[in-house]
Amino acid sequence: MIVKLRRKMTILVACFLLVVFAGIIGAINYMNWRSITGQASQTLDILEQNSGVRPVLEQPRLKPDSKPDLKKGNRGEPPEIDNTQASLSNYYVITVDADGEVTEWKSDRSDLYSDEQIEDITQTVLASGRKNGRVGTQFFRVCTSRDPDDDSKMLIVLDLRLEIMNMRSVLRLSILASAAAYLLLCLAAYLLIRRMLRPVQEAFDKQRQFVWDASHELKTPLAVIGTNAQVLEEEIGSNEYLGYITSEVNRSNKLLNDLLALARMDKKTVQPELKELDLGKAVLSVVLPFESTVYEAGKKLETDIPGGVTCTGDEQMIRQLTVILLGNALKYSDEGGTITVRAGKKGKTCFLEVKNTGEGIAAEDLDKIFDRFYRADKAHNREVEGFGLGLSIAKNIVELHKGKIKVESEQGKETTFTVVFPVA
């Protein structure tokens, strides 16, 4: 139980950290991309305003005979200017006639491009029909002539390959750094959770040991009480009080046996002898003797258990599992209700299904009925015998066989328990 709790907490923390780091990576690179696209849009605006020519700005300088204006904070240094225009990326401008043919192109780095590349980008941009857009690492803008008699177009293309390469480098570095931090934090979380749950593990171990010791210690006095009750019955004859004593002794013995069975499973002292067995034969060995009990209770038993269904398991444990599920179905089926037992093979698995008509199980109780001592609708079920340990034992048996058990219930109609085993 503690191992499962630790695993669930670790997975929960790992998922939370994954979402956090994914959000951080996404935010950083999204802002980076927005910065690049914003820079591209601003640069294209500047180039469009200057008819595709990079503006050249000179730093304003003070005249040799000028004096600093101390009131304005001027100490002889040049005033700050906006360097955005001076830091334009590589670009080229293409002039296209009315027929879509390139008539001229120019660039401040013409050595980076060829006529074929210019022709390809031109046709791609014109085919897109957009005024603004991006082709790979190149951002473009289509400008029409201000002269109404001029049908030519000017295509301004901004090459941001270096910026995008840098962005991809930032993305890779952020992923690698985040992955390293994520793994370290997951490891730290695992160790911290392990340390936090250590007192719980110790308390659980002590509780388990107490159940083990108490069950063993109580078996002797119960055996003495039962034996003395039998001796008294032989000497003075049977009466209702001796019957009560015998009934309670038997009931307590059953509780102790269930507790010991769970304690052995917890301690891993009980391991199934896994071997090939006929599932139908093992189930029928329990179901057939159970028929008389069902009929005496005024209920019906239906079976669909073919022979020759081979699976891997411990035959004794499979029988015990069947007894638990049948007993549970008998207790909670309605008056004159029907109990259906099916077994067989489905794909690569064997299955055992026990269904009973009745009130069913509330949806909020379905995840809890396999917990120890848990009984759904406790006020109503005081009349029903049991301690709430049978289904817990059944679940442990199924897990020892590396199988799965599930329950489906429709209130007011029926409840179905399904167990799946691996095929031999």
Secondary structure in CASP SS format (residue, H / E / C, confidence):
PFRMAT SS
TARGET T0000
AUTHOR 0000-0000-0000
METHOD secondary structure of the structure
MODEL  1
M C 1.00
I H 1.00
V H 1.00
K H 1.00
L H 1.00
R H 1.00
R H 1.00
K H 1.00
M H 1.00
T H 1.00
I H 1.00
L H 1.00
V H 1.00
A H 1.00
C H 1.00
F H 1.00
L H 1.00
L H 1.00
V H 1.00
V H 1.00
F H 1.00
A H 1.00
G H 1.00
I H 1.00
I H 1.00
G H 1.00
A H 1.00
I H 1.00
N H 1.00
Y H 1.00
M H 1.00
N H 1.00
W H 1.00
R H 1.00
S H 1.00
I H 1.00
T H 1.00
G H 1.00
Q H 1.00
A H 1.00
S H 1.00
Q H 1.00
T H 1.00
L H 1.00
D H 1.00
I H 1.00
L H 1.00
E H 1.00
Q H 1.00
N C 1.00
S C 1.00
G C 1.00
V C 1.00
R C 1.00
P C 1.00
V C 1.00
L C 1.00
E C 1.00
Q C 1.00
P C 1.00
R C 1.00
L C 1.00
K C 1.00
P C 1.00
D C 1.00
S C 1.00
K C 1.00
P C 1.00
D C 1.00
L H 1.00
K H 1.00
K H 1.00
G C 1.00
N C 1.00
R C 1.00
G C 1.00
E C 1.00
P C 1.00
P C 1.00
E C 1.00
I C 1.00
D C 1.00
N C 1.00
T C 1.00
Q H 1.00
A H 1.00
S H 1.00
L C 1.00
S C 1.00
N C 1.00
Y E 1.00
Y E 1.00
V E 1.00
I E 1.00
T E 1.00
V E 1.00
D C 1.00
A C 1.00
D C 1.00
G C 1.00
E C 1.00
V E 1.00
T E 1.00
E E 1.00
W E 1.00
K E 1.00
S E 1.00
D C 1.00
R C 1.00
S H 1.00
D H 1.00
L H 1.00
Y C 1.00
S C 1.00
D H 1.00
E H 1.00
Q H 1.00
I H 1.00
E H 1.00
D H 1.00
I H 1.00
T H 1.00
Q H 1.00
T H 1.00
V H 1.00
L H 1.00
A H 1.00
S H 1.00
G C 1.00
R C 1.00
K C 1.00
N E 1.00
G E 1.00
R E 1.00
V E 1.00
G C 1.00
T C 1.00
Q E 1.00
F E 1.00
F E 1.00
R E 1.00
V E 1.00
C E 1.00
T E 1.00
S C 1.00
R C 1.00
D C 1.00
P C 1.00
D C 1.00
D C 1.00
D C 1.00
S C 1.00
K E 1.00
M E 1.00
L E 1.00
I E 1.00
V E 1.00
L E 1.00
D E 1.00
L C 1.00
R H 1.00
L H 1.00
E H 1.00
I H 1.00
M H 1.00
N H 1.00
M H 1.00
R H 1.00
S H 1.00
V H 1.00
L H 1.00
R H 1.00
L H 1.00
S H 1.00
I H 1.00
L H 1.00
A H 1.00
S H 1.00
A H 1.00
A H 1.00
A H 1.00
Y H 1.00
L H 1.00
L H 1.00
L H 1.00
C H 1.00
L H 1.00
A H 1.00
A H 1.00
Y H 1.00
L H 1.00
L H 1.00
I H 1.00
R H 1.00
R H 1.00
M H 1.00
L C 1.00
R H 1.00
P H 1.00
V H 1.00
Q H 1.00
E H 1.00
A H 1.00
F H 1.00
D H 1.00
K H 1.00
Q H 1.00
R H 1.00
Q H 1.00
F H 1.00
V H 1.00
W H 1.00
D H 1.00
A H 1.00
S H 1.00
H H 1.00
E H 1.00
L H 1.00
K H 1.00
T H 1.00
P H 1.00
L H 1.00
A H 1.00
V H 1.00
I H 1.00
G H 1.00
T H 1.00
N H 1.00
A H 1.00
Q H 1.00
V H 1.00
L H 1.00
E H 1.00
E H 1.00
E H 1.00
I H 1.00
G C 1.00
S C 1.00
N C 1.00
E H 1.00
Y H 1.00
L H 1.00
G H 1.00
Y H 1.00
I H 1.00
T H 1.00
S H 1.00
E H 1.00
V H 1.00
N H 1.00
R H 1.00
S H 1.00
N H 1.00
K H 1.00
L H 1.00
L H 1.00
N H 1.00
D H 1.00
L H 1.00
L H 1.00
A H 1.00
L H 1.00
A H 1.00
R H 1.00
M H 1.00
D H 1.00
K C 1.00
K C 1.00
T C 1.00
V C 1.00
Q C 1.00
P C 1.00
E C 1.00
L C 1.00
K E 1.00
E E 1.00
L E 1.00
D E 1.00
L H 1.00
G H 1.00
K H 1.00
A H 1.00
V H 1.00
L H 1.00
S H 1.00
V H 1.00
V H 1.00
L H 1.00
P H 1.00
F H 1.00
E H 1.00
S H 1.00
T H 1.00
V H 1.00
Y H 1.00
E H 1.00
A C 1.00
G C 1.00
K C 1.00
K E 1.00
L E 1.00
E E 1.00
T E 1.00
D E 1.00
I C 1.00
P C 1.00
G C 1.00
G C 1.00
V C 1.00
T E 1.00
C E 1.00
T E 1.00
G E 1.00
D C 1.00
E H 1.00
Q H 1.00
M H 1.00
I H 1.00
R H 1.00
Q H 1.00
L H 1.00
T H 1.00
V H 1.00
I H 1.00
L H 1.00
L H 1.00
G H 1.00
N H 1.00
A H 1.00
L H 1.00
K H 1.00
Y H 1.00
S C 1.00
D C 1.00
E C 1.00
G C 1.00
G C 1.00
T E 1.00
I E 1.00
T E 1.00
V E 1.00
R E 1.00
A E 1.00
G E 1.00
K E 1.00
K E 1.00
G C 1.00
K C 1.00
T E 1.00
C E 1.00
F E 1.00
L E 1.00
E E 1.00
V E 1.00
K E 1.00
N E 1.00
T E 1.00
G C 1.00
E C 1.00
G C 1.00
I C 1.00
A C 1.00
A H 1.00
E H 1.00
D H 1.00
L C 1.00
D C 1.00
K C 1.00
I C 1.00
F C 1.00
D C 1.00
R C 1.00
F C 1.00
Y C 1.00
R C 1.00
A C 1.00
D C 1.00
K C 1.00
A C 1.00
H H 1.00
N H 1.00
R H 1.00
E H 1.00
V C 1.00
E C 1.00
G C 1.00
F C 1.00
G C 1.00
L C 1.00
G H 1.00
L H 1.00
S H 1.00
I H 1.00
A H 1.00
K H 1.00
N H 1.00
I H 1.00
V H 1.00
E H 1.00
L H 1.00
H C 1.00
K C 1.00
G C 1.00
K E 1.00
I E 1.00
K E 1.00
V E 1.00
E E 1.00
S E 1.00
E E 1.00
Q C 1.00
G C 1.00
K C 1.00
E E 1.00
T E 1.00
T E 1.00
F E 1.00
T E 1.00
V E 1.00
V E 1.00
F E 1.00
P E 1.00
V E 1.00
A C 1.00
END
